[in-house]
Amino acid sequence: MSVVTYTLAKCQKCMKCLRVCPVEAITMKDERVRINKSRCINCGKCIDSCVHQGLQAKGSTLAELEYYDLKIALVPSALLAAASTVSQIEELFGTIKSLGFDEVVDLSPYDGAIANELYGMIADQKEPYLISSFCPVVNRLIEVKYPMLLEYMVPPYRSAELASRRIREETAKLNQKVGIFLLCECIAKLPTSKYPYGDTSSEIDHALSIVDLFPRISKEMGNHRDHVDPSPDGLKLASSAHFTAKGYESHILKADGLEKVQLALDLAEFGQLKGRHYLHLANCINGCVGGNLLWGNPFEATQHVSEHLKTVRGTNAQVVFEASEESLDEVNERKSIQERILEYARVNAQLEQLPGYDCGACGFASCRMMAEEIAAGRATLENCRIRNHEVKS
Amino acid sequence: MIEQRYTIGHADYANAGKVSSQIKSFLKQIGLDPTLLRRIAVACYEAEINMIIHSYGGEITLAMDENSLDLNFKDNGPGIPDVEKAMTPGWSTASDKAREFGFGAGMGLPNIKRMADTFEIQSTQSGTHVHIAFKVNE
């Protein structure tokens, strides 16, 4: 599920990535970075920390367009916040179309439909919590680190899937090969299409990183125009500052950025968010409008949404929500409780031999992780550089 | 059998919840059933906060084997004058200082009892002992 790719030739072995990873998914072994694909939550912290471009997240390229007869681009609501006026949104859509698409679909009416569904769920929600599921990073974080909160999550509705399903229905009779390309505002959304790691139930053919398109968009900007009628509800879903449910404002807790999200989830586990029945959580600053693949900055984007909301009046898509096939599951191999207790004791015995600095010099993100490796026979105490130093001196 | 021991300081608001966080992360490492984990986390947090607000400090011990998890919260006084009253939902003695910190809704002990499979409380002037236990067999 991880979208992060590693280039050995560019890696300087500085191990910054290993230290910033919030889920200890990165280790350095045999002089190369290894990413635990089942732990990675695609938050992008390692990519941000790597100054040598050794870690990257890549989408598909426009070269894929030639394999389709009818090419459709899906534009996320967050991208509307990159334009400062509604007129500029229309220029942006026209420009995207000029890159080789037959149609450019605005996802904000679909996000608006999801927002509407959420308003109803928030109004009905009594204690304890309902947790948003629109951010793939938050979803994965909860799977990996907060499994006890999984049962509170909103089903993972995705506007891009809803729109794609509709497009497939509408184009089924055309007898043409239809290619659906999702423009992604953040790296975590890249694997939500078929590229490059399969979600077999997806109707999307390719995910494109918006930054990759930026050079061409900026060159063509101003020469094209396509009509767009954005949904205010859709824009609000993408912008943490603007999301609300009328009459239930005080029931909503909004947290953006991974640190804030983790604090909210820690408190939720202790049942300490009294009176808050809905948690609106996003990895990117200010929500999806601050997506880590967008060229603007989150503060400007939020400002743009405020401006757009003064004028946009687009209606929401008519969508029937069904339970999604994709379920959020706990990732845990089930050994017996007795085995797990014994294993914990074995690991702890090793941990007591280690300095507890979590320096990462051994290539593992924490002393506990190193202790687990030693207990499993994949490492030895000699791999600890601090310990070696102390023994020698 | 795993045993752990933690010390709680008197009125140590700055560290409120830290022991519960350590216990929570230990239980996640063990990979306990999420629903059970949540019950333990909530009960443990409430009991820890109770000790910080009301007692002169004390000790939390944890013992776990494949059948059960036992938590003991033993403090050094001053004791609860009327345990029955303290078990009544909404009844609270929290000081204004504690309330300023958002504590003292009067749900602490009833909540702990509701979360745990076993709940015992003994209180004298020299200290209060709350013992809670959870069945862990799956």
HADDOCK unambig.tbl for C-alpha pairs under 7 A between the chains (distance, minus, plus):
assign (segid A and resid 147 and name CA) (segid B and resid 34 and name CA) 5.95 0.50 0.50
assign (segid A and resid 148 and name CA) (segid B and resid 34 and name CA) 4.10 0.50 0.50
assign (segid A and resid 148 and name CA) (segid B and resid 35 and name CA) 5.96 0.50 0.50
assign (segid A and resid 148 and name CA) (segid B and resid 37 and name CA) 6.82 0.50 0.50
assign (segid A and resid 148 and name CA) (segid B and resid 38 and name CA) 6.11 0.50 0.50
assign (segid A and resid 269 and name CA) (segid B and resid 38 and name CA) 6.26 0.50 0.50
assign (segid A and resid 269 and name CA) (segid B and resid 41 and name CA) 6.91 0.50 0.50
assign (segid A and resid 270 and name CA) (segid B and resid 41 and name CA) 5.59 0.50 0.50
assign (segid A and resid 270 and name CA) (segid B and resid 42 and name CA) 4.59 0.50 0.50
assign (segid A and resid 270 and name CA) (segid B and resid 45 and name CA) 6.46 0.50 0.50
assign (segid A and resid 271 and name CA) (segid B and resid 42 and name CA) 5.95 0.50 0.50
assign (segid A and resid 337 and name CA) (segid B and resid 66 and name CA) 5.68 0.50 0.50
assign (segid A and resid 338 and name CA) (segid B and resid 66 and name CA) 5.08 0.50 0.50
assign (segid A and resid 340 and name CA) (segid B and resid 30 and name CA) 5.82 0.50 0.50
assign (segid A and resid 341 and name CA) (segid B and resid 30 and name CA) 6.43 0.50 0.50
assign (segid A and resid 344 and name CA) (segid B and resid 30 and name CA) 6.69 0.50 0.50
